[in-house]
Amino acid sequence: MNFLSFKMNSILKLQDQRLIRETKEGREILKKSPPKSPPVILDLFKESRIFIQEEEKMKKLILFAISIALLLSGCTSSDGTGNFKLYLTDQPIDDAEEILVTINEISIQREDKSFLTVWSGDETYDLLKLRNKDEKILDITLEAGTYTQIRLVVTAGRIVISDESNEMVVPSSEVKIPFVFNITADGETEILLDFEAELSIHVVNAGQSEQYILRPVIRVESISY
């Protein structure tokens, strides 16, 4: 007997059992000896349940993959470039005639913690001239993405008080400014940094003279997109 014939016989047996249940004598017989489902039917039901379970698993995997894709697409894209402008301002101490600081490097930190040097050289700024003015110190094109820090390297400083010029000692030249900002494709990001001279300059007694220490304090004044 082939498989098809076996299945047909099983179906015919089910029909016979249905007819038996419709008669009083048949119901009595079924009470004493209830019919068993044919193996082929059981196998078909079992295979159907397995298929449904596998289909549900596949749906869950697809939904999970879609969720991950949407999450990643919600992050700032790294495609394209945008404009990045950096400005410097200050509210210096009142009795100073000049406060000169020299910056020789600017770098930014990417979201993956790596750093990118965006400018290097030697540029000296008079913080007094920035009292009511924002001076642009950087205007570049950056890869679109998220950035988490700006670092400035301040190598030298000089302060003039009562016509007397004093070199400032810089114990640590690297100034870290941690904050998150974005560069969007074809967009523009402007950041204003405030070099707080009053908090950055310290005077210590060195014998009969005074020594000036420069510990740069720079904070983000504003950011615009």
N, C-alpha and C positions, 0 to 999 in steps of 0.2 A: 504494500500500500504506500503510495507516495504521500508527500506532505500535504498536498492540496486535498486529496481524498480524505486524509485523516482529519483535516480541519472541517470538511463538509460533514463528515460523520458526527463530529463533535457538535456542530451547529444543529444537526437533525436530532441528536440526543437532547439538546436543550429544548427544542420544540416539543419533543415527546414528553419531557418533564413538565412543560407548561400545560399540555393537554391533560396530563395526569392530575395536576393541581386543580383543574376545573371540574373534576368529578369527585363525588363523595368517597368512592372507593380509593381513588387516587390519593386524596388527602390523607386517608388512614394509612396508606402504604408509605407516604412520605414522612408521616409522623414516626413510624417505626424505623424507617431507613431513609434519612434525608439525603438528597443527591449531592454529590461532590462536583465542584466545578471542574470541567476538563482541564488537563494540564496546559493545553495549547492556549486556552482563554486566559488562564492565570499568567502564563508567560507573556501574553500580549499586554495584559494590564501592567505587569511588572516593567516591561520594556517602555510602556507609555509613561509610567511614573518616573523612570530613570531619565527619559528624554525631557520631561517637563522640568525635573530638577536641574539638569544640565543647562536647559534654556534659561532658567532663572539665574543660575550662576553667571552665564554669559551676559545677561542683562545687567547684573550688578557690576561686572567688570567693565562693561561699556560705560555705564553711568559714572564709575570711578575715574575712568580715563577722561571722560568729558569734564568732570569736576576739576581734575588736575590741569587740563588744558585751559579752562576758564580762569583758574587761579593764576597760571603763568601769564595769560594774556592780560590780566589785570595789573601786573607789574609794569613798571616803566620800561618801555621798549628801548633796546640799544641800537635800533636801526636809525640811520640818519644822524644829522648833527644840528646843534643849536648854538646860539651866540651867548657867550659868558663875559660879563663885565664886572670888574671889581673896582670899588671906590674906597678912598681913605679920607676920614675926617678926624677932628680932634677938638677937645675942650681943654686947652693947656693951662698950666699954672700962670697966675697973673703977673708975678714979678720977673718972669723970664723974658729976655729980649729975642732969643733964638733957641729953638729946640730942634736939633738936626738928628735925624736917624737915617741909617743906611740899610737898605734891604737888598740882598743879593740873590734871593731865590724865593719862588712861590710854587708850591705844589698842592695837589688836591688828592684826596683819598677816594678810591672807587668803592662801590658797595661790597666788592669781594676782598676788601682790605688792602689791595695793592695801591701804590702811590704813583702819580703821574706828575712830573715836573713840567709846569706850564710856562715858566719864565725863569731866566737866570741872567745875572749881570750885576751891575752896581748902580743903584739909584738912591740918591739922598733927598729926603723930604724935610721941609721946615714945617713942623707941626703947627707953629703959630699962624702960618698962612692958611691953614686948614680950619681955622676957628669958625668961619662962616662960609666955608667952601668945601665942596666934595670934589676931590681930585681923582680922576680916573687913573688907575695904575695898571689896569689890564683890560684888554679887549681882544678876545680870541674866539675861535670856533672849537667847540668841544663835542665829543661823541655823546649822543643822547643817552641818558641813563640817570641813575641815582648816585649821588656823591655824599660822603659823610664827614668830611673834614677839610679844612684849609690850613696849610702850614706856611708860615713866613719865616725866613731866616734873617734876623736883624744882627748885623755884624759890628756896627759901631754907632756911637752916639756922642753928641756934643751939645752943651748947654751954655748959653751966654747970659750972665746976670751982672748988672752994673758994669757993663763994658768988659767984663772979665769972662774969657772963654775957658770952659772946663771940659776936658774929655770925660766921657762916662764909661765906666767899666761895665761890660756886658757878660755876666757870669754864664748865662745860657742863651745862646743865640736863637735856638729854635722855639718858635711860638706856635702852639697847637690851638686851633679854634674848632672844636668839634660841634657840628650841627649838620642836619640833613637838608639837602637841596636837590632839585631836579633840573636836568637839561632836557628839554623836549625838542623833538624834530621840528626844524624850521621855526623854533620859538626863541625867546630872548629871556635870559635870567640876569638880573642886576642885584648885586650884593654890596651893601655899604658897611664898611668896617670902621669902628671907632677906636682910635689909638688913644687910650686914656693916660695922658702924660702925668697927670697928678698922682695916679696910682702906680705909675711905672717908674718914676724917678725917686730915688732915696738918697738922703745925705747922711754920711757917717763921718765921724771925726777921725782923722788920720794924723796923729801928732798935733801940730799947731795949725794944720790945714784941714779942709773938708774934702771928702772924696764923694763923687757922685756915682751912684750905682743905677744902671738901667736894667730893670726887670720888666720887659714889655707886657702890658695888659691890653689885650685887644679883644673886643667883643663885636658881635654882629648887631649893628644898629637897625638894619632893615633888609628885607629881601622882597623883590618884586618879579613877577613873570609877565 
